[in-house]
Amino acid sequence: MQNALDIKAGQQPGLRFAALLDRHGGCTDLDWDGIAKWRPEDGFLWIHLERDDPVAAQWIREQSGIDPLVALALLADDSRPRVEDVDDNLMVVLRGVNVADGSGETSLVPIHVWAEANRLISLRDTEHQLSALRAIRLSLLAGKGPRSPGGLLAQIAERVVEHLELVIEDMEGVVAQLEDACLERTADTELRPQLARMRRQSIHLRRYLGPQRDALYRIQHDDATWLSRDAKLRLREVTDKVIRHIEDLDALRDRTTVLHEDLAAQISEKIASTSNRFTVLTALLLPPSLVAGLLGANVGGIPGHDDPWAFWQVCLITIGLMPILWLALKRLKWV
């Protein structure tokens, strides 16, 4: 379905889709020729491009009418969430969940946006799929999409944050299972890689959500003329969600830190218990070892060397010493 939506514009290189919004919730698809013929008086245009495609990159630099420095920032390989205002326009970089990553690690991939009063250009990498944009595209095709540039920007921010909530809920479920294992004292070294992965993932998400919170806060307080009051209110709700997600990630990081300490303490207890058993066994075998050492000395005058019962007498004495030694160790609280 995703591919079918993206090729409606004609399978043209670098262009995922271009939609001319009718400001009533619907849209009309355009191709590269339609984009070239578009004028601001025709309506609001949303262009979604592949950032790493040479054709799209050339169009951004040479035909989009965007300032060269802004175009360079839009095509940057790695960028943190941020907002830059240029006259009455906005350059926005947000991070969303990559739904096509098969590595098992949750990653936040960038979406670059250039927003004007009559045009919005969004870019994402070819190998990354953001279901947030797919949902907005579906709503436009159903006639229930955004009706203004500010509404479209607010919906992009909402959808990006919406999928983060599902990821954090999954992480909380995994951490809860690890906590139960530690409380039941069934944790072992096999849980350590899973615990480390949760800590690494929470730190990774937290690294980008902090700047994303600041970026959203700056958008909702920007004085762009095309940002309506309703769009700013929706952006404020998105900002509040991001703040809650950051707090949840901080709590997850603290919980995993405590779990790591508990797991390390349990492993240390197991090692200490095993060492204690070996120490007790060594102490119990000390009398037989001492007697064996004395009898093994190659010197004359060893008592009982001519008595046929001497060996058995020594064995009985040795066995009798072991419970006495056990009681002595227990009295000293060594066992």
N, C-alpha and C positions, 0 to 999 in steps of 0.2 A: 504493500500500500504506500509505503514511504517513497519508493522509487517511482510509482505511478504518479504521485503528487508532484515530484520534482521534475518529471520529464514533460509535464503538460506545456511547458514553455518551449518545447521543440528540441530537447536533447542538445542544446547548444553549449559548447565548452565554457566552463566557468560559471554558468548561470544555473542555479538550482531552480529558481522561479522568479517571476516578476508579476506583481499583482497591482492593478490600478483600482484602489478602493473607491466605492461609490458613495461612501459616508453614510450608508444605510445598513451596514453589516455585511455587504457582499463585495465581490471584486470581479475584475476581468483580467485574464491572463495576457501577458505580453511576452514577446521574444526580444532579441537584441535590436531588431529593426524597430519594434514598437517603443523600446526604451530610447532609441536615438530620436524618434519623432515626438516623444513626449514633451509637453510644455507644462509649466506650473498651473496654468489655467485649465488644463485637462482634468485635474483632480490630484488626490494624494497617491503617490507611487511608493510601493515597497519593493525593493530589489534585494534578493538574497543570493549571495555569491559564494564561491569556493575561494577562500583566501589564498591558498597555495597554488591556484591554477594560473598559468601565465597569461591567459586571455583576460581573466578577471582582474589580475594585477595591472595589466596594461590599461584596461579601461578605467580603473580607479586613478591611475597616475595621469592619463592623457585626456580622457573624454568625460570624466565625471564632473569636472569643474571644481573639484575640491583642492584646497591649498596643498602644495607639495609636501609641506611638513606634516600636515594632517594625514595625507595619503600614506606617508612613510610610517606613521604611527598605526594606522589601520592595518597595514600589511606586516607589522612586526611579528616575528615568530613567537616570542615569549613575552607576555605582558601581564602585569597584575591589574586587578580591578581598579578602575579610576574613571574620572570624569573631567573633561576639559571643555570649557565654553569658548566658542569662537564667534564673536558677534552675537547673533540670535540663534546660533546653532550649537549642537552638543555632540561631542565625541565621547562615547561610553564604551567601556570594556567591562564585561561581566563574566562570571564563571558559572558554568552549568555542568550537570552530571553527564558523563559520557556513557550512553546506554549501549554502545557497541563494543566496549572494552572487554575482551575475553580473558584478560590476565588474572581475574579474580580480585584485583585491587580497584577500589572506587577512585576515579580520577575526576578532577574538575577541569574542563576544557574551556578555552576562551571563546567568547562571542563578541565581535567588534561591531559597533553600531555608530553610524553617522546619521544624526537626526536633524532635519530641517522642517520648516513650516509646511512644505508640500512634498517632502521626500524623505524616506528612511532607507538607508543602505545597511544591511547586516552581512557579516562575513563569518564563516566558520571553516575549519579544516576539512579536507575531503574525507579522511578516514574517521572523522568523529560525527556521530549522529546525536543531535539534541532533540529529544522528543518534545521539548517545550515549544519549539518553532513548528513542529509538525501539528501539535494540537491547535495552535493559532491558525495555521493554514486550513485545517479541517473546518474550523468554525467560520472562516471566511467563505469557504466553498458552500457551507450550509446557510449562508446569509445571516450568521449570528456573530460576526467578527467585530473588531474594533471599528469605530466610526471617526476617529480623529488621530492625528500623529501622536499626541500625548497619550491617548488611550492605547495605541499600539505599543508604545514604549513601556507603559505600565504593565501591559499584559505579558510582554517578554520578560520583564523582571519578575512578575508573579509566577509564571510557569517555571522559570529557572529555579526559584526558591522552593516551589512546590515539590519538586522531585528530590530536593535535598532532605526534606522531612522524612521521606520513605527510607533513605539511606541511613539517617541517624537513628530511626526506629529499629532498623535491622541491627545496627551496631549495639544499641542498648540491650536488645535481646541476647546477643552473643555474650556481652559482658555480664548480664544477669546469670546466664548458665555457668560462666566461669566462677562467679561469686558463690553459686550453690555448690559447685564442686569443691571449692576451698572450705566452705562451712562444713561440708560432710567429710572433709579431710580425705577426699578421693583424688585430689590434685596430684599430678606427677609432672615429670619433665616434658611429657608430650604436650602439655598445655602451654608451655612457655612460648613456643613459636606463635601460637594463636593469640596469646596475650600481647606479644610484641607487635603483631600485625595490627591489633586494635589500637594500640598506643600510636603506632606510626600513622595509621589512617586518620585518627582524630587530630593529630598534630598537622597533618597535611591539609585537612579540610579547614582547620582553624587558621592556617596560614593565609588562606585566600578569603575566608569569610570576614575577617577583620577589615581589610581594605574594601571589600564589597559593601559592608555596612556603611562605611564612610562615603563611598561613591553614591549609594542610594540616598543617603542623607543630603548630599550636595545637590542631587537632581531635584529632590522635592523642594529645595529652597532656592532653586535657580529662577531667574526672572525672565526666562524665555517667553515670548508673547504667545507662542502656540501651546504652551503647557497649561492646560485648563486646571481649574480648582479641583475638579473630580479626579483628574489624573494624579495630582499631587497628593490627594487624600489616599488614593490606592497605593501610591508609592510609600506613603507613611506606614500603611499596614504591612507592606512588604518589608520595610526597614525593621519594624517591630518583630516580624518573624525571624529575620536574620539575627537580630539581637538574642532572641530566645534560642536559636540554633547554636550561637556562639556560647551561650551559657551552658547548654546541654553538652557541647563538646568539651568545655572546661571541666564539667562534672565527670564526663567519661574519662578524661585524662587523669583526673584525681583518683577515680575508682580503679582504673587499671594500675596506677602507681601503688595504691594500697594492696591490690591483689598481687602485684609482683613481690612486694615485701612479705606478704603472708605466704606466698608460694616458696620464696627463698627460706623463710623461717621453718616451714614444714620439711623442706629438703634437708636443712641443717639438723633438725631434730632426728630425722631418719638416720643421717650419717652418725650423729652422736650416739643414738641408741645402738646402732650396729657396732660402733667402736667400743661401747661399754660392754657389750656381750663378749667381744673378743678379749677385753681386759679381764673380765671375770673368769673366762675359760683359761686364760694364761695363769691367773692366780691360783686356780684350782689344780692345775697341772704342775705348779711349782715344786711341791714335795716330791712327787715321783721323779721329776727331772733332777732334783738335788740328789736323791738316793741313787739314781742311775749314774749320775756323774761320779759320785763317790765310789760306787762299786766298780766303775769302769776304770778307775785309776790303776795303772800297772805298777803297783807296789806290793811288797810283802806285808803280812800281818793283818789281812782283812778278816774281821771276826766272822766265824761261822763257815769258813771255807771247807771245813771237814764235816759239818753237820748237814745231813740230807734234808732236814726240815727248815733250814735257814732261809731259803728262797721264799717259801710260803709264809714264813713269819714276817719277812720284810714286806710282802704283798699285803698282808692283813694290816700291818702298821700303817702302810701308805694309804690304804683305803679308809682306815679309821681316821686319818688326819684330814681327809678331804671334807667330811661334814663339819668337823671342828673349824676348819678354815672358812667354810661357807657361813657358819654362824658368826664368826668374827667379822667377815665382810658385811654381813647383814647388820650387825650391831654398829658398825662404822657408817652404815647407810651408803655403802658403795654399790649395793645391789637392791 
